[in-house]
Amino acid sequence: MESPVLKDWCCEDVKGDIETWCPADPYYVDYSIVLTIGRKSEEGGDNFWGRVVTDKMMPQVEDKNFLIQVPEYTGWPLVLEKIDNILDECKDIGWSGMSEQLSKYFLWEYSDCR
């Protein structure tokens, strides 16, 4: 069994680099993120969309799908830890099984192709 790996990420909702970004209020954070996830043994990966939201923002979130929920935004390492925990739960022998499991947590770029 193999776990998928995070290969890259992109966030256009925040100014600057997401890795060093600090919100005005760490209890009120809501941004979208694109994650490139694939197999460790292969180059590249597929894109998955998610949304990072703090607990205090949840009442304002209408679509509760594909969320990475954190109590307080303490920085990018916390989000990476949450993503890594999800990836560890999506073990399979092949990409087909991994991507199917990932699509329960994130919106997969090929979700409409099934």
C-alpha distances in whole Angstrom, upper triangle without the diagonal:
4,7,10,13,17,19,22,24,28,30,34,35,36,38,37,34,31,30,34,35,37,38,42,41,37,37,38,35,34,32,30,27,25,22,20,16,14,11,12,13,15,19,20,18,19,22,21,24,25,28,28,31,32,33,37,36,35,38,39,35,36,32,30,27,24,26,25,27,29,32,33,32,32,31,28,26,26,24,22,21,21,19,16,16,15,12,11,11,10,6,5,5,8,11,13,10,10,14,15,13,15,18,19,19,21,23,21,24,23,23,26,25,23
4,7,9,13,15,18,21,24,27,30,32,33,35,34,30,28,27,30,32,34,35,39,38,34,35,35,32,31,29,27,24,22,18,17,13,11,8,9,10,12,15,16,15,16,19,18,22,22,25,26,28,30,32,35,34,33,36,37,33,34,31,28,25,22,24,22,25,26,30,31,30,30,28,25,23,23,22,19,18,18,16,13,14,13,10,9,10,8,5,5,6,8,9,12,10,8,12,14,13,13,17,18,18,19,21,19,21,21,21,25,24,23
4,6,10,12,16,18,21,23,27,28,29,31,30,27,24,23,27,28,30,31,35,34,31,31,32,29,27,26,23,20,19,15,14,10,9,7,8,11,13,15,15,13,14,16,15,18,19,21,22,25,26,28,31,31,29,33,33,30,31,28,25,22,19,20,19,21,23,26,27,26,26,24,21,19,20,18,15,15,15,12,10,10,10,6,6,8,6,4,7,9,9,9,12,10,7,10,13,11,10,14,15,14,15,18,16,19,19,20,23,23,22
4,7,9,12,14,18,20,24,25,26,29,27,24,22,21,25,26,28,29,33,32,29,30,30,27,25,23,21,17,15,12,10,6,5,5,7,10,10,12,12,9,11,12,12,15,16,19,20,23,25,27,30,29,28,31,31,28,29,26,24,21,17,18,17,20,22,25,26,25,25,23,20,18,19,17,14,14,14,11,9,11,10,6,8,9,7,7,9,10,9,8,11,10,7,8,11,10,9,12,14,13,13,15,14,16,16,17,21,20,20
4,6,9,12,15,18,22,23,24,26,24,21,19,18,22,23,25,27,31,30,27,28,28,25,24,22,19,16,14,10,9,6,6,6,6,10,10,11,10,9,11,12,12,15,15,18,19,22,24,26,29,28,28,31,31,28,29,26,24,21,18,18,17,20,21,24,25,23,23,20,17,16,17,15,11,12,13,10,8,11,10,7,9,11,10,10,12,14,13,11,14,14,10,11,14,13,11,14,16,14,14,16,15,16,18,19,22,22,22
4,6,8,12,14,18,20,20,22,21,17,15,15,18,20,22,24,27,27,24,26,26,22,21,18,16,13,11,7,6,5,7,9,9,12,12,12,10,9,10,10,10,13,13,16,16,19,22,24,27,26,25,29,29,26,27,24,23,20,16,17,15,18,19,23,23,20,20,17,14,13,14,12,9,11,12,8,8,11,11,8,11,13,12,13,15,17,16,13,16,16,12,12,16,15,12,14,16,14,13,15,14,15,17,18,22,22,23
4,7,11,14,17,20,20,22,20,17,15,15,18,20,23,25,28,29,26,28,27,24,22,19,17,13,11,8,5,5,7,9,9,11,10,9,7,7,9,10,11,14,15,17,18,22,24,27,30,28,28,32,31,28,29,26,25,22,19,19,18,21,22,25,25,22,22,19,15,15,17,15,12,14,15,12,11,15,14,12,14,17,15,16,18,19,17,14,17,18,15,14,18,17,14,17,19,17,15,16,15,15,17,19,23,22,24
4,7,11,14,16,17,18,16,13,12,12,16,17,20,22,25,26,24,26,25,21,20,17,14,11,8,6,5,7,10,12,12,15,14,11,9,9,10,9,11,12,13,15,16,20,22,25,28,26,26,30,28,26,27,25,24,21,18,18,17,20,21,24,23,20,20,17,13,14,16,13,11,14,15,12,13,16,15,14,17,19,18,19,21,22,20,17,20,21,17,16,19,19,15,17,19,17,15,16,15,15,18,19,22,23,24
4,7,10,13,13,15,14,11,9,10,14,14,17,18,22,23,21,22,21,18,16,13,11,7,6,4,6,9,12,15,16,19,17,15,12,11,11,9,9,10,11,12,13,16,19,23,24,22,23,26,25,22,24,22,21,19,15,15,14,17,18,21,21,17,18,15,11,13,14,11,10,14,14,11,13,16,15,14,18,19,18,20,22,24,22,19,21,22,18,17,20,19,15,16,19,16,13,14,14,14,17,19,22,23,24
4,7,9,10,12,11,9,8,10,13,13,16,17,20,21,20,22,20,16,15,11,9,6,5,7,9,12,15,19,19,22,20,18,14,14,13,10,11,10,11,12,12,16,19,22,24,21,22,25,23,21,23,21,21,19,16,16,15,18,19,22,21,17,18,15,12,15,16,13,13,16,16,14,16,19,18,17,21,22,21,24,26,27,25,22,24,24,21,19,22,21,18,18,20,17,14,15,15,14,18,19,22,23,25
4,6,7,9,9,8,7,10,12,11,14,14,17,18,17,19,17,13,11,8,6,5,6,9,12,15,18,22,22,25,24,21,18,17,16,12,12,10,10,10,10,13,16,20,21,18,20,23,20,18,20,19,19,18,15,14,14,16,17,20,18,15,17,14,11,15,15,12,13,17,16,15,17,20,19,19,22,24,23,26,28,30,28,25,26,26,23,21,23,23,19,19,21,17,15,15,16,16,20,20,23,24,26
4,6,7,9,9,9,12,14,12,14,14,17,19,18,20,17,14,12,8,8,8,9,12,15,18,21,25,26,28,26,24,20,19,18,15,14,12,12,12,13,15,18,21,22,19,21,23,20,19,20,19,20,19,17,17,16,19,19,22,20,17,19,16,14,18,19,16,17,20,20,18,21,24,22,23,26,27,26,29,31,33,31,27,28,29,26,24,26,26,22,21,23,20,17,17,18,17,21,22,23,25,28
4,7,9,10,9,13,14,11,13,12,14,15,15,17,14,11,9,6,6,8,11,14,17,20,23,27,28,31,29,27,23,22,20,17,16,13,12,10,11,12,15,18,18,15,17,20,17,16,18,17,18,18,16,15,15,16,17,19,18,15,17,15,14,18,18,15,17,20,19,18,22,23,22,23,27,27,27,30,32,35,33,29,30,30,27,25,27,26,22,22,23,20,17,17,19,19,23,23,24,27,29
4,6,8,7,11,11,7,9,9,11,13,13,15,13,10,10,7,9,10,13,15,18,21,25,28,28,32,30,28,24,24,22,19,18,15,14,12,12,13,15,19,18,16,19,21,18,18,20,20,20,21,19,17,16,17,17,19,17,13,15,13,12,16,16,14,16,20,19,19,22,24,23,24,27,28,28,31,34,36,34,31,32,32,29,27,29,28,24,24,25,22,19,20,22,22,25,26,28,30,32
4,7,8,11,10,8,10,10,12,15,15,18,16,13,13,11,13,13,15,18,20,23,27,30,30,33,31,29,26,25,25,21,21,18,18,16,15,17,18,22,21,19,22,24,22,21,24,24,24,24,22,21,20,21,20,22,19,16,17,14,14,18,19,17,19,22,22,21,24,26,26,27,30,31,31,34,36,38,37,33,35,35,32,30,32,31,28,28,29,25,23,23,25,24,28,29,31,33,35
4,6,9,8,7,10,11,14,17,17,20,18,15,16,13,14,14,15,17,19,22,25,28,28,31,29,27,24,24,24,21,21,19,19,18,16,18,20,24,24,22,24,27,25,24,27,26,26,26,23,22,20,22,21,23,20,16,17,14,13,16,18,17,18,21,22,21,23,26,26,26,29,31,31,33,35,37,36,33,34,35,31,30,32,31,28,28,29,26,23,24,25,25,29,30,32,33,36
4,5,6,6,10,12,15,17,16,19,18,15,16,13,14,12,14,15,17,19,23,25,25,28,26,24,21,22,22,19,19,18,17,16,15,18,19,23,23,22,24,27,25,24,27,26,26,25,22,21,19,20,19,21,19,15,15,11,10,13,15,14,14,18,19,18,20,23,23,23,26,28,28,30,32,34,33,30,32,32,29,27,30,29,25,26,27,24,22,23,23,23,27,28,31,32,34
4,5,5,8,10,14,15,14,17,16,12,13,10,11,10,12,12,15,17,21,24,23,27,26,23,21,20,20,17,17,15,14,13,12,14,16,19,20,19,21,24,22,21,24,23,22,22,19,17,15,16,16,18,16,12,12,9,7,10,12,10,11,15,15,15,17,19,20,20,23,25,25,27,30,32,31,28,30,30,26,25,27,26,22,23,24,20,19,20,21,22,25,26,28,30,32
4,6,9,12,15,17,15,18,18,15,15,13,14,12,14,14,16,18,21,23,22,25,25,23,21,21,21,19,18,17,16,15,13,16,17,20,22,21,23,26,25,24,27,25,24,24,20,19,16,17,16,18,16,12,11,7,5,8,11,10,10,13,15,14,15,18,19,19,22,24,24,26,29,31,30,28,30,30,26,25,28,26,23,24,25,21,20,22,23,23,27,28,31,32,33
4,7,10,13,15,13,17,17,15,16,15,16,15,17,17,19,21,24,27,26,29,28,26,24,24,25,22,22,20,19,18,15,17,17,21,22,21,23,27,25,25,28,27,26,26,23,21,18,19,17,19,16,12,11,7,7,10,12,12,13,15,17,17,19,21,22,23,25,27,28,30,33,35,34,31,34,33,30,29,31,30,26,28,28,25,23,25,26,27,30,31,34,35,37
4,7,10,12,11,14,14,11,13,12,14,13,16,17,20,22,25,28,28,31,30,28,26,25,25,22,21,19,18,16,13,15,15,19,19,18,21,24,22,22,25,24,24,24,22,19,17,17,16,17,14,10,10,7,8,11,13,12,14,16,17,18,20,22,23,23,26,28,28,31,34,36,35,32,34,34,30,29,31,30,26,27,27,24,22,24,25,26,30,30,33,35,36
4,7,8,8,11,11,10,12,12,15,16,19,20,23,25,28,31,30,34,33,31,29,28,28,25,23,21,19,17,14,14,14,17,17,16,19,22,21,21,24,25,24,25,22,19,17,17,15,15,12,8,8,7,9,12,13,13,15,17,18,19,21,23,24,25,27,29,30,32,36,38,37,35,36,36,32,31,33,31,28,29,29,25,24,25,27,28,32,32,35,37,38
4,5,6,9,8,7,10,11,14,15,19,20,24,26,29,32,32,36,35,33,30,29,28,25,23,21,18,15,12,12,11,15,14,13,16,19,17,18,21,22,22,23,21,18,16,15,14,14,11,8,9,9,11,14,14,14,17,19,18,20,22,24,24,26,28,29,30,33,36,39,38,35,37,36,33,31,33,31,28,28,28,24,23,25,27,28,32,31,34,36,38
4,7,9,8,9,12,13,17,19,22,24,27,29,33,36,36,39,39,37,34,33,32,29,27,24,21,18,15,14,13,16,14,14,17,19,18,19,22,24,23,25,24,21,19,18,16,15,12,10,12,12,15,18,17,17,20,22,22,23,26,27,27,29,32,32,34,37,40,43,42,39,40,39,36,35,36,34,31,31,31,27,26,28,30,31,35,34,36,39,40
4,5,6,7,11,13,17,19,23,24,28,29,33,36,36,39,39,37,35,33,32,29,27,24,21,17,14,12,10,12,11,11,15,16,16,17,21,22,21,23,22,19,18,16,13,12,9,8,10,12,15,17,16,16,20,21,20,22,25,25,26,28,30,31,32,35,39,42,41,38,39,38,35,34,35,33,30,30,29,26,25,27,30,31,35,34,36,39,40
4,6,6,10,12,16,17,21,22,25,27,30,33,33,37,36,35,32,31,30,27,24,22,19,15,12,10,8,10,10,10,14,16,16,17,20,21,20,22,20,17,15,13,10,9,6,5,7,9,12,14,12,13,16,17,17,19,21,22,22,25,27,27,29,32,35,39,38,36,37,35,32,31,32,30,27,28,27,23,23,25,28,29,33,32,34,37,38
4,6,10,13,16,18,22,23,27,28,31,34,34,38,38,37,34,32,31,28,25,22,19,15,12,9,6,7,6,8,11,13,13,14,18,19,18,20,19,16,14,11,9,7,5,6,9,12,14,16,14,14,18,18,17,19,22,22,22,25,27,27,29,32,35,39,38,36,37,35,32,31,32,29,27,27,26,22,23,25,28,30,33,32,34,37,37
4,7,10,14,16,20,22,26,27,31,34,34,38,37,36,33,31,29,26,23,20,17,13,11,8,6,8,6,6,9,11,10,12,15,17,16,18,18,14,14,11,10,10,8,8,11,13,15,17,15,15,18,19,18,20,23,23,23,25,28,28,29,32,35,39,38,35,36,35,32,30,31,29,26,26,25,22,21,23,26,28,31,30,32,35,36
4,7,10,13,16,18,22,23,27,30,31,34,34,32,29,27,26,22,20,17,14,10,7,6,5,9,8,7,10,12,11,11,15,15,15,16,15,12,11,10,9,10,8,7,10,11,12,15,13,12,16,17,15,17,20,20,20,23,25,25,26,30,33,36,35,32,33,32,29,27,28,26,23,23,22,19,18,20,23,24,28,27,29,32,33
4,7,10,14,16,20,21,25,28,29,33,32,30,27,25,23,20,17,14,11,7,6,4,7,10,10,7,9,12,10,9,12,12,12,13,12,10,10,9,10,12,11,10,13,13,13,16,14,12,16,17,15,16,19,20,19,21,24,24,25,28,31,34,33,30,30,29,27,25,25,24,21,20,20,17,15,17,20,21,24,23,25,28,29
4,7,10,13,17,19,22,26,27,30,29,27,24,22,20,16,14,11,9,6,5,7,10,13,14,11,12,15,13,11,14,13,13,13,12,10,10,11,12,14,13,11,14,13,12,15,14,12,14,17,15,15,18,19,18,20,23,23,23,27,29,32,31,27,28,28,25,23,24,23,19,19,19,16,14,15,17,18,22,21,23,26,27
4,7,10,14,16,20,23,24,28,26,24,21,19,17,13,11,7,6,4,6,9,12,15,16,13,14,17,15,12,14,12,13,12,10,9,10,12,14,17,16,14,17,15,13,16,15,12,14,17,15,14,17,19,17,18,22,22,21,25,27,29,28,24,25,25,22,20,21,20,17,16,17,13,11,11,14,14,18,18,20,22,24
4,6,10,12,16,20,21,24,22,21,17,15,14,10,8,6,5,6,7,11,14,17,19,16,17,20,18,15,17,15,15,13,10,10,10,13,14,18,17,15,17,14,12,14,14,11,12,15,13,11,15,17,15,16,19,20,19,22,24,27,25,21,22,23,20,17,19,18,15,15,16,13,10,11,12,13,16,17,19,21,23
4,7,10,13,17,18,21,19,17,14,12,10,6,6,5,6,9,11,14,18,21,22,20,20,23,21,18,20,17,17,14,11,12,12,15,17,21,21,18,20,17,14,16,16,13,13,16,15,12,15,17,15,15,18,19,18,21,22,24,22,19,20,20,17,15,17,17,13,13,15,13,9,9,10,10,14,15,17,19,20
4,6,10,13,15,18,16,15,11,9,8,6,5,6,8,10,12,16,19,22,24,22,21,25,24,21,22,19,18,16,12,13,12,16,17,21,21,18,20,17,13,15,15,12,11,14,13,9,12,14,12,11,15,16,15,17,19,21,19,16,17,18,14,13,15,15,11,12,14,12,9,10,10,10,14,15,18,19,20
4,7,10,12,14,12,11,8,6,5,5,6,9,11,14,16,19,22,25,28,25,25,28,27,24,25,22,21,18,15,16,15,19,21,24,24,22,23,20,16,17,18,15,13,16,15,12,13,16,14,12,15,17,15,17,18,19,17,13,15,17,13,12,15,15,12,13,16,14,11,12,10,10,13,15,18,18,19
4,7,9,12,11,10,8,5,5,6,7,10,12,15,17,20,23,26,28,26,26,29,28,25,26,23,22,18,15,16,15,19,21,25,25,23,23,21,17,17,18,15,13,15,14,10,11,13,12,9,12,14,11,13,14,16,13,10,13,13,10,9,12,12,9,11,14,12,11,12,10,11,13,14,18,18,18
4,6,9,7,8,6,4,6,9,10,14,16,19,20,24,27,29,32,30,29,33,32,29,29,26,25,21,18,20,19,22,24,28,28,26,27,24,20,20,21,18,15,17,17,13,13,15,13,10,13,14,11,12,12,13,11,8,11,12,9,9,12,13,10,13,16,15,13,14,12,13,13,15,19,18,18
4,5,5,8,8,7,10,13,14,17,19,22,23,27,29,31,35,33,32,36,35,32,32,29,27,24,21,22,21,25,26,30,31,28,29,26,22,21,23,20,17,18,18,15,14,16,15,11,12,14,11,11,11,10,9,7,11,12,9,10,14,14,12,15,18,17,16,18,15,16,16,18,21,20,20
4,6,8,9,9,12,15,16,20,21,24,24,28,30,32,35,34,33,37,37,34,35,31,30,27,23,24,23,26,27,30,31,28,28,25,22,20,22,20,17,18,19,16,13,16,16,12,13,15,13,12,13,12,11,11,14,15,12,14,17,17,15,18,20,19,19,20,18,19,20,22,25,24,24
4,7,10,11,14,17,19,22,24,27,28,31,34,36,39,38,37,41,40,37,38,34,33,29,26,27,26,29,31,34,34,32,32,29,25,24,26,24,21,21,22,19,17,20,19,15,16,18,16,14,14,12,11,11,15,16,14,15,18,19,18,20,23,22,22,23,20,21,21,23,26,24,24
4,7,8,11,15,17,20,23,26,27,31,33,36,39,37,36,40,39,36,36,33,32,28,25,27,26,29,31,34,34,32,32,29,25,25,26,24,21,22,23,19,18,21,20,16,18,20,17,16,15,14,12,10,14,16,14,14,18,19,17,19,22,22,21,21,18,18,18,21,24,22,22
4,7,10,13,16,19,22,25,26,30,33,35,38,36,36,39,38,35,36,32,32,28,25,26,25,29,30,34,34,31,31,28,24,24,26,23,20,22,23,20,19,22,21,17,19,21,19,18,18,17,15,13,16,18,16,16,19,20,18,20,23,22,20,21,18,17,18,21,23,22,23
4,7,10,13,16,19,22,23,27,30,33,35,33,33,36,35,32,32,29,28,25,22,23,23,26,28,32,31,29,29,26,22,22,24,21,19,21,21,18,17,21,19,16,19,20,18,18,18,18,15,12,15,17,15,14,18,19,16,18,21,20,17,18,15,14,15,18,20,19,21
4,7,10,13,16,19,21,24,27,30,33,30,30,33,32,29,29,26,25,22,18,20,20,24,26,29,30,27,28,25,21,21,22,19,17,19,19,15,16,18,16,13,16,18,15,16,16,16,13,10,12,14,12,10,14,15,12,14,17,16,14,14,11,11,12,15,17,16,18
4,7,10,13,17,19,23,26,28,31,28,28,31,29,26,26,23,22,19,16,18,18,22,24,28,29,26,27,25,21,22,22,19,17,20,19,15,16,18,16,14,17,17,14,16,16,17,14,10,11,14,11,9,12,13,11,11,15,14,11,11,8,7,8,11,14,13,15
4,7,10,13,16,19,23,25,28,25,24,27,26,23,23,20,19,16,13,15,16,20,22,26,26,23,25,22,19,20,21,17,16,19,17,14,16,18,15,14,17,18,15,18,18,20,17,13,14,16,13,10,13,14,11,11,14,13,9,8,6,6,9,11,13,14,15
4,7,10,13,16,20,22,24,22,21,24,23,19,20,16,16,13,9,12,12,16,19,23,23,21,23,21,17,19,19,15,14,17,15,11,14,16,13,12,16,16,14,17,18,20,17,14,14,15,12,9,12,12,8,8,11,9,6,5,4,6,9,10,13,14,15
4,7,10,13,17,19,21,19,18,21,19,16,16,13,13,10,7,9,11,14,17,20,21,19,21,19,16,18,18,14,14,17,14,12,15,16,14,14,18,17,16,19,21,23,21,17,18,18,15,13,14,14,10,9,11,9,5,5,7,8,11,11,14,16,17
4,7,10,13,16,18,15,14,18,16,13,14,11,11,8,5,6,7,10,13,17,17,16,18,16,14,16,15,11,12,14,12,10,14,14,12,13,17,16,16,19,21,24,22,19,20,19,16,14,15,14,11,10,11,8,5,7,9,11,14,13,16,19,19
4,6,10,13,14,12,11,14,13,10,12,10,9,9,6,5,6,8,11,14,14,13,16,15,13,15,14,10,13,15,12,11,15,16,14,16,19,19,18,22,24,27,26,23,23,23,20,18,19,17,14,13,13,10,9,10,13,15,18,17,19,22,23
4,7,10,12,10,10,14,13,11,14,12,11,11,9,6,5,6,7,11,11,9,12,11,10,13,11,8,11,12,10,10,14,15,14,16,19,19,19,23,25,29,28,25,25,25,22,20,21,19,16,16,15,12,11,13,16,18,21,20,23,25,26
4,7,8,6,7,10,10,8,12,11,10,11,10,7,6,5,6,8,9,8,12,12,12,15,12,10,14,15,12,13,17,17,16,18,21,21,22,25,28,31,30,28,28,27,24,23,23,21,18,18,17,14,14,16,19,21,24,22,25,28,28
4,6,5,7,10,11,10,14,14,12,14,13,10,8,6,5,5,6,7,10,12,13,15,12,11,15,15,13,15,18,17,17,20,22,22,24,27,30,33,33,31,31,30,27,26,26,24,21,21,20,16,17,19,22,25,27,26,28,31,32
4,5,5,8,10,10,14,14,12,15,15,11,10,7,6,5,7,10,13,15,16,17,14,14,17,17,14,17,20,19,18,22,23,23,24,28,31,35,34,32,32,31,28,27,27,24,22,22,20,17,18,21,24,27,29,27,30,33,33
4,6,7,8,10,13,15,14,17,17,14,13,10,9,8,8,11,14,16,18,20,17,16,20,20,18,20,23,22,22,25,27,26,28,32,35,38,38,35,35,34,31,30,30,28,26,25,23,20,21,23,26,29,31,30,32,35,35
4,6,6,7,10,12,11,14,15,12,12,9,10,10,10,11,15,16,18,20,17,16,19,20,18,19,23,22,21,24,26,26,27,31,34,37,36,34,34,32,30,28,28,26,24,23,22,19,19,20,24,26,29,27,29,32,32
4,5,5,8,10,8,12,13,10,11,9,10,10,12,13,17,18,19,21,18,16,20,20,17,19,22,21,20,23,25,24,25,29,32,35,34,32,32,30,28,26,26,24,22,21,19,17,17,19,22,25,27,25,27,30,30
4,6,8,10,10,14,16,13,15,12,14,13,15,16,20,22,23,25,21,20,24,24,21,22,26,25,23,27,29,27,28,32,35,38,37,35,34,33,31,29,29,27,25,24,22,20,20,21,25,27,29,27,28,32,32
4,6,9,10,13,15,13,15,13,15,15,16,17,20,21,22,24,22,20,24,24,21,23,26,26,24,27,29,28,29,33,35,39,37,35,34,33,31,29,29,27,25,24,22,20,20,20,24,25,28,26,27,31,31
4,6,6,10,12,10,12,11,14,15,16,16,20,21,21,23,20,18,21,22,19,20,24,23,21,24,26,25,26,29,32,35,34,31,30,30,28,25,25,24,21,20,18,16,16,16,20,22,24,22,23,27,27
4,6,9,12,11,14,14,17,18,19,20,24,24,24,26,24,21,24,25,22,22,25,25,22,25,28,26,26,30,32,35,34,31,30,29,28,25,24,23,22,19,18,17,16,16,20,21,23,21,22,25,26
4,6,9,9,12,13,16,18,20,20,23,23,23,25,22,19,22,23,20,19,23,22,20,22,25,23,23,27,28,32,30,27,26,25,24,21,20,20,18,16,14,13,13,12,16,18,20,17,18,22,22
4,7,6,10,10,14,15,18,18,22,22,21,23,20,17,20,20,17,17,20,19,17,20,22,20,20,24,26,30,28,26,25,24,22,20,19,18,16,14,12,11,11,12,16,18,20,17,19,22,22
4,6,9,11,15,17,19,19,22,22,21,22,20,17,19,19,16,15,18,17,14,17,20,18,17,21,23,26,25,22,21,20,19,16,15,14,13,10,9,8,8,8,12,15,16,14,16,19,19
4,7,9,13,16,18,17,20,19,18,19,17,14,15,16,13,12,15,15,12,14,17,15,15,19,20,24,22,20,19,18,16,14,14,12,10,9,8,5,5,6,10,13,15,13,15,18,18
4,6,9,13,14,14,17,16,15,16,14,11,13,14,11,11,14,14,11,14,17,16,16,20,22,26,25,22,22,21,18,17,17,15,12,12,10,7,8,10,13,16,18,16,19,22,22
4,7,10,12,11,14,13,12,13,10,7,10,11,7,8,11,11,10,12,15,14,15,19,22,25,25,22,23,21,18,17,18,15,13,13,12,8,9,12,15,18,20,19,22,24,24
4,7,9,9,12,13,13,14,10,9,12,12,9,10,14,13,12,15,17,16,18,22,25,28,28,26,26,24,22,21,21,18,16,16,15,11,12,15,18,21,24,22,25,27,27
4,6,7,9,10,11,12,8,8,11,11,8,11,14,13,14,17,18,18,20,23,27,30,30,28,29,27,24,23,24,21,19,20,18,15,16,19,21,24,27,25,28,31,31
4,7,9,12,13,14,10,11,14,13,12,15,17,16,17,20,21,21,23,26,30,33,33,31,32,30,27,27,27,24,22,23,21,18,19,22,25,28,30,29,32,34,34
4,6,9,11,12,9,10,14,14,13,16,18,18,19,21,23,23,25,28,32,35,35,33,34,32,29,29,29,27,24,25,23,20,21,23,26,28,31,30,33,36,36
4,6,8,10,8,8,12,12,12,14,17,17,18,20,22,23,25,28,31,34,34,31,33,31,28,27,28,26,23,24,23,19,19,22,25,26,30,29,32,34,35
4,7,8,7,9,11,12,12,15,16,17,19,21,22,23,25,28,31,34,34,32,34,32,29,29,30,27,25,26,25,21,22,24,27,28,32,31,34,36,37
4,6,6,7,9,11,12,13,15,16,18,19,21,23,24,27,30,33,32,30,32,31,27,27,29,26,23,25,24,21,20,23,25,26,29,29,32,34,35
4,5,5,6,9,10,11,12,14,15,16,18,20,21,24,27,30,29,26,28,28,24,24,26,24,20,22,22,18,18,20,22,23,26,27,30,31,32
4,5,5,6,9,10,10,12,14,15,16,19,20,22,25,28,28,26,28,27,23,23,26,23,20,22,22,19,19,22,23,25,28,28,31,33,33
4,5,5,6,9,10,11,13,14,15,17,19,21,25,28,28,26,28,26,23,23,25,22,19,21,20,17,17,20,22,24,27,27,30,32,32
4,5,5,6,9,10,11,12,14,16,17,20,23,26,26,23,25,24,20,20,22,19,16,18,18,14,14,17,18,21,24,23,27,28,29
4,5,5,6,9,10,10,12,14,15,18,21,23,23,21,23,22,18,18,21,18,15,18,18,14,14,17,18,20,23,23,27,28,28
4,5,5,6,9,10,11,13,15,17,20,23,23,22,24,22,19,19,21,18,16,18,18,15,15,19,20,22,25,25,28,30,29
4,5,5,6,9,10,11,13,16,19,22,22,21,22,20,17,17,19,16,13,16,15,11,13,16,18,21,23,22,26,27,27
4,5,5,6,9,10,11,14,17,20,19,17,19,18,14,14,16,13,10,13,13,10,10,14,15,17,20,19,23,24,24
4,5,5,6,9,10,12,15,18,18,17,19,17,14,15,17,14,12,15,15,12,13,16,17,19,21,21,25,26,25
4,5,5,7,9,11,15,18,19,18,19,17,14,15,16,13,12,15,14,11,13,17,18,21,22,22,26,27,26
4,5,5,7,10,13,17,17,15,16,14,11,12,13,10,8,11,10,8,10,14,14,18,19,18,22,23,22
4,5,5,7,11,14,14,12,14,12,9,10,12,9,7,11,11,10,11,14,14,17,18,18,22,22,21
4,6,6,10,13,14,14,16,13,10,13,14,11,10,14,14,12,14,17,17,20,21,21,25,25,24
4,6,9,13,14,14,15,12,9,12,12,8,9,12,11,10,13,16,16,20,20,19,23,23,22
4,7,10,11,10,11,8,5,8,9,5,6,10,10,10,12,14,14,17,17,16,20,20,19
4,7,9,9,11,8,6,10,10,8,10,13,13,14,15,18,16,19,19,19,22,22,20
4,6,7,8,6,5,9,10,9,11,14,14,15,17,19,17,19,18,18,22,21,19
4,7,9,7,8,11,12,12,14,16,18,19,20,21,19,21,20,20,23,21,20
4,5,6,6,9,10,11,12,15,17,18,18,19,16,18,16,17,20,18,17
4,5,5,6,8,10,10,12,15,16,15,16,13,14,13,14,17,15,14
4,6,5,6,9,10,11,13,15,15,15,12,14,11,12,15,13,11
4,6,5,6,9,10,12,14,14,15,13,15,14,13,16,15,13
4,5,5,6,9,10,11,12,13,11,14,13,13,17,16,14
4,5,5,6,9,10,10,10,8,10,9,10,13,13,12
4,5,5,7,10,10,10,9,12,10,9,12,12,10
4,5,6,8,9,11,10,14,13,12,15,16,14
4,5,5,6,8,8,11,12,11,14,15,14
4,5,5,6,6,9,9,7,11,12,11
4,6,8,9,13,13,10,14,15,14
4,7,9,13,14,12,15,17,17
4,6,9,11,10,13,15,15
4,7,9,7,10,12,13
4,5,5,9,10,11
4,6,8,9,11
4,5,5,7
4,5,6
4,6
4
